[in-house]
């Protein structure tokens, strides 16, 4: 069975989209092939790297990439999921082909305040929110696949 490609987009491709792609690949990697990109690629967020390492996922060597580079490459994605705010998501390109666009706004770990441990705990909470959304997505898509 060919894997369905999913693209997660956030502003900097530094945390939310990276966490979502890595987690989807771990949770449902037999069904989906997840990628991530950002509107203005930045630097990988060490909070995201650490919380994923806690659950056995290593993204420490990942690079950030621009969504427009992905767009002009001509790659097709049946699912494009924005994980930033509604306002930020409006800057995303419309991908060609039959694409389902979803919007799952999650808080940005780079905006968390407090001590390192407090920011780490906040990032863990964001990861848990992403995991819950992904579990529901996987469940829905697997049922839809069985019905088609």
C-alpha positions as CSV (number, residue, x, y, z in Angstrom):
1,X,0.0,0.0,0.0
2,X,1.3,3.4,-0.9
3,X,1.7,5.8,2.0
4,X,-0.3,9.0,2.0
5,X,1.8,12.1,2.2
6,X,1.0,14.7,4.8
7,X,2.6,18.2,5.1
8,X,2.6,20.0,8.4
9,X,3.2,23.8,8.2
10,X,3.9,26.3,10.9
11,X,5.7,29.7,10.9
12,X,9.4,28.7,11.4
13,X,9.3,24.9,11.0
14,X,11.1,24.8,14.3
15,X,8.8,23.1,16.7
16,X,5.0,22.4,16.1
17,X,5.3,21.2,12.5
18,X,8.5,19.2,13.3
19,X,6.8,17.6,16.3
20,X,3.6,16.8,14.4
21,X,5.5,15.2,11.4
22,X,7.8,13.2,13.6
23,X,5.0,11.9,15.8
24,X,2.7,11.0,12.9
25,X,5.6,9.1,11.3
26,X,6.0,7.2,14.6
27,X,2.3,6.6,15.3
28,X,1.1,5.8,11.8
29,X,4.2,5.4,9.7
30,X,2.8,2.4,7.9
31,X,-0.1,4.5,6.5
32,X,1.4,8.1,6.3
33,X,4.6,9.7,5.2
34,X,4.8,13.1,7.1
35,X,6.9,16.1,6.2
36,X,7.1,19.6,7.6
37,X,7.9,23.1,6.4
38,X,7.6,26.7,7.6
39,X,6.6,30.1,6.2
40,X,9.8,31.6,7.3
41,X,12.2,28.7,8.3
42,X,14.1,29.3,11.5
43,X,16.3,27.2,13.7
44,X,15.1,23.9,15.3
45,X,13.7,24.6,18.7
46,X,15.7,22.7,21.4
47,X,12.5,22.3,23.5
48,X,10.9,20.3,20.7
49,X,14.1,18.3,20.3
50,X,14.1,17.4,24.0
51,X,10.5,16.5,24.4
52,X,10.6,14.2,21.4
53,X,13.8,12.6,22.7
54,X,11.9,11.8,25.9
55,X,9.6,9.6,23.9
56,X,12.3,8.0,21.7
57,X,12.2,10.3,18.6
58,X,15.3,12.0,17.5
59,X,14.9,15.1,15.3
60,X,18.2,16.7,16.4
61,X,19.6,16.4,12.8
62,X,16.4,17.8,11.1
63,X,16.7,20.9,9.0
64,X,14.1,23.5,8.7
65,X,12.7,24.2,5.2
66,X,10.5,26.8,3.5
67,X,7.0,25.8,2.5
68,X,7.4,27.7,-0.8
69,X,10.4,25.4,-1.6
70,X,8.2,22.4,-1.1
71,X,5.4,24.1,-3.1
72,X,7.7,24.8,-6.1
73,X,9.1,21.3,-6.0
74,X,5.8,20.0,-7.3
75,X,5.4,17.4,-4.6
76,X,1.8,16.4,-4.0
77,X,0.3,16.0,-0.6
78,X,-3.2,14.6,0.0
79,X,-3.2,16.4,3.4
80,X,-1.8,19.8,4.2
81,X,-2.2,20.7,7.9
82,X,-1.4,24.1,9.3
83,X,-0.5,24.0,13.0
84,X,0.0,27.7,13.6
85,X,-2.5,30.5,14.3
86,X,-5.3,31.2,11.8
87,X,-3.7,34.5,10.9
88,X,-0.4,32.9,10.2
89,X,-1.9,30.1,8.2
90,X,-3.4,32.5,5.7
91,X,0.1,33.0,4.3
92,X,0.3,29.3,3.2
93,X,0.2,28.5,-0.5
94,X,-2.5,26.4,-2.0
95,X,-1.0,23.1,-3.1
96,X,-2.0,21.6,-6.5
97,X,-3.9,18.4,-6.8
98,X,-6.6,16.9,-4.6
99,X,-5.5,18.2,-1.2
100,X,-7.4,18.3,2.1
101,X,-6.5,21.3,4.1
102,X,-6.8,21.1,7.8
103,X,-6.1,23.7,10.5
104,X,-5.0,22.6,13.9
105,X,-3.8,25.7,15.9
106,X,-1.4,24.8,18.6
107,X,0.5,27.2,20.9
108,X,4.1,28.1,19.8
109,X,6.7,26.7,22.2
110,X,9.0,29.7,21.3
111,X,6.4,31.9,23.0
112,X,6.5,30.1,26.3
113,X,7.9,32.0,29.3
114,X,9.5,31.0,32.6
115,X,12.4,28.8,33.5
116,X,13.7,26.1,31.1
117,X,11.8,23.4,33.1
118,X,8.6,25.4,32.9
119,X,9.0,25.9,29.1
120,X,9.8,22.2,28.8
121,X,6.6,21.3,30.6
122,X,4.6,23.6,28.4
123,X,6.2,22.0,25.3
124,X,5.3,18.6,26.7
125,X,1.6,19.8,27.0
126,X,1.7,21.0,23.4
127,X,3.1,17.7,22.3
128,X,0.3,15.9,24.1
129,X,-2.3,18.1,22.3
130,X,-0.6,17.3,19.0
131,X,-0.6,13.6,19.8
132,X,-4.4,13.7,20.7
133,X,-5.2,15.4,17.4
134,X,-3.0,13.0,15.4
135,X,-4.6,10.0,17.1
136,X,-8.1,11.2,16.1
137,X,-6.8,11.9,12.5
138,X,-5.3,8.4,12.2
139,X,-8.4,6.8,13.5
140,X,-10.6,8.7,11.1
141,X,-8.4,8.1,8.1
142,X,-8.0,4.4,8.8
143,X,-11.8,4.0,9.0
144,X,-12.2,6.1,5.8
145,X,-9.7,3.9,4.0
146,X,-11.6,0.7,5.0
147,X,-14.8,2.2,3.7
148,X,-13.5,3.2,0.3
